[in-house]
Amino acid sequence: MVGAGDRLLAAVARQDRTRLALMLLTALAATTAGLLLPGALAAAVDAAISGQRSWPQVLTLLALGAIDITADVLGGLLTVAVTSTASAALRRRLTRRLLGLGTRSRFAEGDAISRLTGDCVSAGSVASILVQLGSAACLSAGAIVLLAFLDWRLAVVFFGSVPIALWLARSHLKHTADDVLTYQQVSGEISARLLDAVRGLRTIAASGTADRETHRVLRPLPELGKAGSGMWQTQARMIWRAALLLPAVEVAVLIAAGFGVLNGRLSVGDVLAALGYVALGMGLVGQIPLLTTLARARSSAQRISEVLDSPLPPRGRVDAQPGPGAVELRHVTVPGALTDVDLTIPGGTFLAVVGKSGSGKSALVSVLGGLIRPEEGRVLLDGVSTGRLRPEVLRYYVAYAFERPALLGDSVAEAVSYGTRAGEAAVRNACQAAQVHDLVVRLPGGYHTPLSETPLSGGEAQRLGLARAIVRNPRVLVLDDATASLDTVTEVRVDEAIENALPGRTRVVVTHRAGTAARADLVAWLENGRLRGLGSHDALWREPGYRAVFTEDDE
């Protein structure tokens, strides 16, 4: 039964049909020349031994050798081109699907990187693998036919090795496929764990848990080692068996050819040709390691298909209605994070979201702009369900700034304007509102300083991320702990600057600071994924549980 991975490989193999046709032509030329070489060699040797004029036979031999070498070189170049093109196309498809899945992706980041890198290359090489295997099969079949024309007795002797060769191939495939798939899956798991560890290097160092973290990252290593050992043991068994099979067949054919010479059926040149045909006929056995590569390509395609077959979230198709940025949550539930949350945020409101760690604050602000889609309930932006809005419209009207922003772009200006068409003046205004303009102008190239050459502290990176959100001029600005690294004075200045830069806009701020909550028009207090209270900071302060939220954070 053909699986999704095999269908993907078939599509990959057909993708670059022009180059694939050229690969087949070069392989055909190399195969034809290779099959004619033993006969040409026999003719040249017999002519030389008999004392006849041998230069025509030698020139034929040299011409066939030149054709064989040229075809191999061109085939190698075409193989690189086809494999790189196919790998790049797979990476583009996989990247689009992963980005389309967004926060709904069930694939860990390290595992996704493993699929984008190693798996795409393995699956992208399927055309060259099939051409090599097909060429080897044609070469072997042709050599057997020519050997039979030379002397059918030699072909009979050779055919005694065919069942052994088929058994080697079948055994190799049987024991390799499962090990290859397991190896790639465990490699992806280790990559995911390693990526998490690299991100938390400072935390690991500060907490003195390096040994524990090393054990966690390498926990799947025994399974990886077992799968790898299984692959290499299978490979080793196949190699030494094939290494014994070839000389054994050559000796058997050589003995049969010797009797042919004694009986006058064969010449010395014919014996050399017979040995050449045997080597070509056994060439398919030498290509058995390619079956491991093919098994790896199939398992890689299966892993890629798992991502490509993951259903994308439904895409909205309507535009937002004019409005002040009013947001309403109706019975919103996100499994493991929020439970039946009802919340109305009037347009232009400064809302502070507070709660202990794990109370659902980030989940709440994520559903506002569609970063997370609730399993139950609805989120409305100015009366229109966010699930019905086109994604680009939603991203335009709801802008986010995060605690650890990922700054993308070649320069500081590009990092701030990323995803928009904002000009230099808008970028400067946004940076001034985020209180980071003075830092940028002191850089060697100002706003054109390469981002890779811009040393940034946590607070400076947060402010650039905040500027990136402000430059979009959104209806709703969401700050998910985006000012956590700023001191209180700077945070107040940023609040005032945002108010001046985006007057009348709705602002939703996740905060752990009582001062920030006190400046807000409205405070949403979350506890265990539920809305525990909604009101002004002063009104909620009367509740001991509310005060405990800030006391715990201060500690």
C-alpha positions in Angstrom: 0.0 0.0 0.0 1.4 3.4 -1.1 1.7 5.8 1.9 1.8 9.6 2.0 5.6 9.5 2.2 5.9 7.5 -1.0 3.4 9.8 -2.8 5.5 12.7 -1.7 8.7 11.1 -3.0 7.0 10.4 -6.3 6.0 14.1 -6.6 9.6 15.1 -5.7 11.1 12.8 -8.3 8.8 14.3 -11.0 9.3 17.9 -10.0 12.4 18.8 -12.2 11.5 16.8 -15.3 14.0 18.5 -17.6 17.0 17.7 -15.4 15.6 14.3 -14.6 15.5 13.5 -18.3 19.1 14.7 -18.7 20.1 12.5 -15.7 18.4 9.5 -17.4 20.2 10.2 -20.7 23.6 10.5 -19.0 22.9 7.3 -17.0 21.9 5.6 -20.3 25.1 6.8 -22.0 27.2 5.6 -19.1 25.4 2.3 -18.9 25.8 1.7 -22.6 29.5 2.6 -22.6 30.1 0.5 -19.6 28.4 -2.6 -21.2 30.5 -2.1 -24.4 33.8 -1.7 -22.6 34.5 -5.4 -21.8 33.8 -6.4 -25.4 36.0 -3.6 -26.7 38.8 -4.6 -24.3 38.5 -8.2 -25.5 38.8 -7.2 -29.1 41.8 -5.0 -28.5 43.6 -7.8 -26.5 42.8 -10.5 -29.1 44.0 -8.2 -31.9 47.2 -7.4 -30.1 47.9 -11.1 -29.3 47.3 -12.2 -32.8 49.6 -9.5 -34.2 46.9 -7.8 -36.2 46.5 -4.1 -36.5 45.0 -3.1 -33.1 44.8 0.7 -33.2 41.1 0.8 -34.3 40.1 -1.4 -31.4 42.2 0.7 -29.0 40.6 3.9 -30.3 37.2 2.3 -29.8 38.2 1.4 -26.2 39.4 4.9 -25.5 36.3 6.5 -26.9 34.0 4.3 -24.8 36.1 5.1 -21.7 35.8 8.8 -22.5 32.1 8.6 -23.0 31.7 6.7 -19.7 33.8 9.2 -17.7 32.0 12.3 -19.3 28.6 10.8 -18.6 29.5 10.1 -15.0 30.8 13.7 -14.5 27.7 15.2 -16.1 25.5 12.8 -14.1 27.2 13.9 -10.8 26.6 17.6 -11.6 23.0 17.0 -12.5 22.5 14.9 -9.3 23.7 17.9 -7.2 21.4 20.3 -9.1 18.3 18.1 -8.9 18.9 17.2 -5.2 19.4 20.8 -4.1 16.4 22.1 -6.1 14.1 19.4 -4.6 15.4 19.9 -1.1 14.9 23.7 -1.4 11.3 23.1 -2.7 10.5 20.7 0.2 11.9 23.2 2.7 9.7 26.0 1.3 6.6 23.8 1.5 7.5 22.6 5.0 8.2 26.1 6.2 4.9 27.5 4.9 3.0 24.7 6.6 4.8 25.1 9.9 4.2 28.9 9.8 0.6 28.2 8.8 0.1 25.9 11.8 1.6 28.6 14.0 0.9 28.0 17.7 -1.3 25.0 16.8 1.7 23.0 15.6 2.3 19.8 17.6 5.9 19.6 16.4 8.6 20.7 18.9 10.9 23.4 17.5 14.0 21.3 17.6 12.2 18.4 15.8 10.8 20.8 13.2 14.4 22.1 12.5 15.5 18.5 12.1 12.8 17.9 9.5 13.6 21.1 7.7 17.3 20.3 7.5 18.2 16.6 7.4 14.8 15.2 6.3 14.4 17.5 3.4 17.9 16.7 2.0 17.3 13.0 2.4 13.9 13.1 0.7 15.2 15.5 -2.0 17.8 13.0 -3.1 15.2 10.4 -4.1 15.5 11.0 -7.9 19.3 10.5 -7.9 18.9 7.3 -5.7 16.3 5.9 -8.1 18.4 6.7 -11.2 21.5 5.1 -9.6 19.6 2.0 -8.7 17.9 1.8 -12.1 21.2 2.3 -13.8 22.8 -0.4 -11.7 19.9 -2.8 -12.5 20.2 -2.2 -16.2 23.9 -2.5 -16.1 23.7 -5.8 -14.3 20.9 -7.2 -16.5 22.8 -6.1 -19.7 26.0 -7.7 -18.4 24.2 -11.0 -17.8 22.7 -11.0 -21.3 26.1 -10.2 -22.9 27.7 -12.9 -20.8 25.1 -15.4 -22.1 25.9 -14.4 -25.7 29.6 -14.9 -25.0 29.0 -18.4 -23.5 25.7 -19.6 -22.1 27.6 -21.9 -19.7 29.2 -18.8 -18.0 25.7 -17.3 -17.6 24.5 -20.5 -15.9 27.4 -20.4 -13.5 26.7 -16.7 -12.8 23.0 -17.3 -12.2 23.9 -19.4 -9.2 24.7 -16.2 -7.3 21.4 -14.5 -8.1 19.4 -16.1 -5.2 22.1 -15.2 -2.8 22.2 -11.6 -4.0 18.4 -11.3 -3.8 18.5 -12.7 -0.2 21.1 -10.1 0.7 19.0 -7.3 -0.6 15.8 -8.5 1.1 17.5 -9.1 4.4 19.1 -5.7 4.3 15.8 -3.9 3.6 14.0 -5.9 6.2 16.4 -5.1 9.0 17.1 -1.5 8.0 13.8 0.3 7.5 12.6 0.3 11.2 16.0 1.3 12.5 16.3 4.2 10.1 12.9 5.6 11.0 13.6 5.2 14.8 16.9 6.8 14.4 15.4 9.9 12.7 12.6 10.2 15.2 14.9 10.0 18.2 17.3 12.5 16.5 14.4 14.9 16.2 13.5 14.4 19.9 17.1 15.1 21.0 17.3 18.2 18.8 14.1 19.5 20.5 15.5 18.9 24.0 18.8 20.4 23.1 17.2 23.6 21.7 15.3 24.0 24.9 18.5 23.6 26.9 20.4 26.2 24.8 17.6 28.7 25.3 17.9 28.2 29.1 21.7 28.2 29.4 21.7 31.1 31.9 19.0 29.6 34.0 20.7 26.2 34.0 24.1 27.7 35.0 22.5 29.9 37.7 20.6 27.0 39.2 23.5 24.5 39.0 21.5 21.9 37.2 23.8 21.3 34.3 24.2 17.6 35.1 20.5 17.1 35.4 19.8 18.9 32.2 22.5 16.9 30.4 20.8 13.7 31.5 17.4 15.0 30.4 18.7 16.0 26.9 20.5 12.7 26.4 17.9 10.4 27.9 16.8 9.1 24.5 20.5 8.4 23.6 20.4 4.7 24.3 17.5 4.3 21.9 19.3 6.3 19.3 22.5 4.2 19.9 20.5 1.0 19.5 18.9 2.1 16.2 22.3 3.4 14.9 24.0 0.2 16.0 21.3 -1.8 14.3 21.8 0.1 11.0 25.6 -0.3 11.0 25.5 -3.9 12.0 23.1 -4.6 9.1 25.3 -2.6 6.8 28.4 -4.4 8.0 26.9 -7.8 7.5 25.8 -6.9 4.0 29.2 -5.5 3.1 31.3 -8.5 4.1 28.9 -10.9 2.6 28.9 -9.0 -0.7 32.7 -8.7 -0.5 32.9 -12.5 -0.3 30.2 -13.1 -3.0 31.9 -11.1 -5.8 35.3 -12.9 -5.8 33.5 -16.2 -5.3 31.4 -15.7 -8.4 34.5 -14.4 -10.4 36.5 -17.5 -9.5 33.6 -19.8 -10.5 33.1 -18.0 -13.8 36.9 -17.9 -14.4 37.1 -21.6 -13.9 34.3 -22.2 -16.4 35.9 -19.7 -18.8 39.2 -21.7 -18.5 37.5 -24.8 -19.7 36.1 -22.8 -22.5 39.6 -21.7 -23.6 40.9 -25.3 -23.4 37.9 -26.4 -25.6 38.6 -23.6 -28.1 35.2 -21.9 -27.5 36.8 -18.7 -25.9 39.8 -16.6 -26.5 42.0 -14.8 -23.9 40.1 -11.6 -24.7 36.8 -13.4 -24.1 38.0 -14.4 -20.6 38.8 -10.7 -19.8 35.4 -9.8 -21.2 33.7 -12.4 -19.1 35.4 -11.1 -15.9 34.3 -7.6 -16.9 30.7 -8.8 -17.4 30.7 -10.6 -14.0 31.9 -7.4 -12.3 29.2 -5.4 -14.0 26.6 -8.0 -13.2 27.5 -8.0 -9.5 27.4 -4.2 -9.5 23.8 -4.2 -8.3 25.0 -6.1 -5.1 27.5 -3.3 -4.6 24.6 -0.8 -4.7 22.7 -2.4 -1.9 23.9 0.4 0.5 21.8 2.7 -1.7 18.8 0.8 -0.3 19.7 2.1 3.1 19.7 5.6 1.6 16.4 4.9 -0.1 15.0 3.7 3.3 16.2 6.9 4.9 14.6 9.0 2.1 11.3 7.1 2.6 11.3 7.6 6.4 12.2 11.3 5.9 9.4 11.7 3.4 7.0 10.1 6.0 8.2 12.6 8.6 7.7 15.5 6.2 4.3 14.3 5.2 3.2 14.2 8.9 3.7 18.0 8.9 2.3 18.6 5.4 -0.9 16.6 6.2 -1.5 18.4 9.4 -4.7 20.4 8.9 -4.4 24.2 8.9 -6.7 26.3 11.1 -9.6 27.7 9.2 -8.7 31.0 7.5 -11.0 34.0 7.9 -12.2 35.9 4.8 -13.8 39.1 6.0 -12.4 42.5 6.9 -12.8 44.2 10.3 -15.6 46.8 10.8 -14.7 50.3 11.8 -14.4 50.7 15.5 -12.4 51.9 18.5 -10.8 48.5 19.2 -13.4 47.0 21.5 -12.7 43.4 22.4 -15.2 40.9 23.8 -14.6 37.3 25.0 -17.6 35.1 25.3 -17.3 31.8 27.2 -13.8 31.3 26.0 -12.1 28.0 26.9 -8.6 27.0 26.0 -7.8 23.5 27.4 -5.3 23.6 30.2 -5.2 27.4 30.3 -8.6 29.2 30.3 -12.1 28.0 31.4 -15.3 29.8 30.4 -13.9 33.3 30.4 -16.3 36.3 29.7 -14.6 39.6 29.4 -15.5 42.9 27.7 -12.8 45.5 27.0 -14.3 48.8 25.8 -12.4 50.6 23.0 -9.6 52.8 24.2 -9.4 51.0 27.6 -6.0 50.4 29.3 -6.5 46.9 30.7 -4.0 45.3 33.0 -4.0 41.5 33.2 -2.7 40.1 36.5 -2.4 36.7 38.2 0.0 34.2 39.6 2.2 32.1 37.3 0.1 29.6 35.4 -3.1 31.5 35.9 -3.7 31.9 32.1 -2.5 35.4 31.5 -0.5 34.7 28.3 -3.3 32.5 27.0 -5.8 35.2 27.5 -3.9 37.9 25.6 -3.0 35.3 22.9 -6.7 34.6 22.1 -7.3 38.4 21.7 -5.4 38.5 18.5 -5.9 35.0 17.3 -2.5 33.6 18.2 -4.4 30.9 20.0 -7.9 29.9 18.9 -10.2 28.9 21.7 -11.6 25.4 21.6 -14.9 26.9 22.8 -16.4 30.4 22.8 -15.8 33.4 20.6 -13.6 36.5 20.5 -15.0 39.6 18.9 -13.1 42.6 17.7 -15.4 45.6 17.2 -18.3 43.1 16.9 -16.7 40.8 14.3 -15.4 37.3 15.4 -11.7 37.1 15.1 -12.0 33.7 13.5 -13.8 35.2 10.6 -11.2 38.0 10.0 -8.5 37.5 7.4 -5.2 36.8 9.2 -3.4 39.8 7.7 -6.2 42.1 8.8 -6.1 40.7 12.3 -2.3 41.1 12.4 -2.8 44.7 11.3 -5.3 45.7 13.9 -3.9 43.7 16.9 -0.2 44.2 17.5 1.9 42.3 20.1 5.1 43.0 22.1 6.6 40.1 24.0 8.9 39.7 27.0 11.5 38.0 24.8 11.0 39.4 21.3 12.5 37.7 18.3 14.1 40.6 16.3 14.2 39.8 12.6 15.8 41.8 9.8 19.2 42.9 8.6 19.3 46.3 10.4 17.7 47.9 13.4 15.3 49.8 11.2 14.2 46.6 9.4 13.7 44.9 12.8 11.3 47.6 13.9 9.5 47.9 10.5 9.4 44.1 10.1 6.1 43.0 8.4 5.1 46.5 7.6 5.8 49.2 5.0 6.6 51.8 7.6 9.0 54.5 6.5 12.0 55.9 8.4 10.0 58.6 10.1 7.4 56.1 11.4 10.2 53.9 12.7 11.8 56.8 14.5 8.5 57.9 16.1 7.9 54.3 17.2 11.4 54.1 18.7 10.9 57.4 20.5 7.6 56.2 22.0 9.4 53.0 23.1 12.1 55.1 24.7 14.8 53.4 22.6 15.6 56.2 20.1 18.5 57.6 22.1 20.2 54.2 22.1 19.8 53.6 18.4 21.2 57.0 17.3 24.3 56.3 19.3 25.0 53.1 17.3 27.8 53.4 14.6 25.3 53.3 11.8 22.3 54.6 13.6 19.1 52.9 12.4 21.0 51.3 9.6 23.4 49.4 12.0 23.3 45.7 11.3 21.3 43.9 13.9 24.0 41.3 14.3 26.4 44.1 15.4 24.0 45.6 17.9 24.6 44.5 21.4 21.3 44.6 23.3 20.3 44.1 26.9 17.0 42.4 27.8 15.3 45.8 28.3 16.7 47.3 25.1 15.5 44.3 23.1 12.1 44.6 24.7 11.9 48.2 23.8 12.8 47.5 20.1 10.1 44.8 20.1 7.6 47.3 21.6 8.6 49.8 18.9 7.8 47.1 16.3 4.3 46.8 17.7 3.8 50.6 17.9 4.8 51.2 14.3 1.9 49.2 13.1 -0.5 51.8 14.5 -2.9 49.1 15.7 -6.4 49.4 17.2 -5.3 47.1 20.0 -1.8 47.0 21.5 -1.0 43.9 23.6 2.0 43.8 25.8 2.7 40.4 27.2 5.3 41.2 29.9 6.9 43.4 27.3 8.2 45.9 29.9 9.2 43.4 32.5 12.9 44.3 32.1 12.4 48.0 32.4 12.8 49.9 35.6 9.6 51.6 37.0 10.6 55.1 35.9 11.3 54.0 32.3 8.1 52.0 32.3 6.0 55.0 33.3 7.7 57.0 30.5 6.9 54.3 28.0 3.3 54.3 29.1 3.0 58.1 28.6 4.8 57.9 25.3 2.5 55.2 24.0 -0.5 57.2 25.1 0.8 60.1 23.1 1.8 58.0 20.1 -1.4 56.0 20.0 -4.1 58.1 21.6 -7.4 56.4 22.3 -6.1 52.9 21.4 -7.0 49.9 23.4 -4.0 48.6 25.5 -3.8 45.2 27.2 -0.8 44.7 29.4 0.2 41.6 31.3 2.0 42.8 34.4 3.4 41.7 37.7 3.7 45.2 39.1 1.1 46.8 41.3 2.1 50.3 40.0 1.2 49.3 36.4 -2.1 47.9 37.5 -2.8 51.1 39.5 -2.4 53.2 36.3 -4.7 50.9 34.3 -8.4 51.8 33.7 -9.4 48.3 34.4 -7.8 45.2 35.9 -8.6 41.6 34.9 -7.5 39.2 37.7 -7.1 35.6 36.7 -6.8 32.6 38.9 -6.5 29.0 37.7 -7.6 29.9 34.2 -10.8 31.7 35.4 -11.6 35.4 35.7 -11.6 35.9 39.4 -12.3 39.6 39.4 -12.7 42.6 37.1 -12.5 46.2 38.2 -10.2 49.0 39.2 -7.0 48.3 41.0 -8.2 50.1 44.2 -11.4 48.1 44.3 -9.7 44.8 43.8 -7.0 45.7 46.4 -9.5 45.0 49.1 -9.3 41.3 48.3 -6.5 39.5 50.1 -6.0 37.1 47.2 -5.5 40.0 44.8 -2.9 41.6 47.1 -1.1 38.2 47.4 -0.5 38.2 43.6 1.8 41.2 43.9 3.3 40.1 47.3 4.3 36.8 45.7 5.9 38.5 42.7 7.8 40.9 44.9 9.2 38.0 46.9 
